[in-house]
Amino acid sequence: MADTITLLPKDDDGARILDEFEQQTDLSPADDDGDARVYALEGDDHQVEIVQTLTDIDPAWTEHIALEMPA
């Protein structure tokens, strides 16, 4: 399982969705990587249902946020 997930807001709505995601999950970006938000997923953080949470916030989240796959 990946240790991080990187989400990239494509527009202002993407940033809004990620702000709400952070509030609901208590996850914070691991570091400042420009617009990209890198979330460390360790321990209990693996229990966060990322896709479901984003869908609950905005069903059209994939139009506003890009997912960077781990290397």
Summary of the structure (lengths in Angstrom):
residues: 71
radius of gyration: 11.1
end to end distance: 11.8
largest distance: 30.6
contacts: 166
relative contact order: 0.31
helix: 42%
strand: 28%
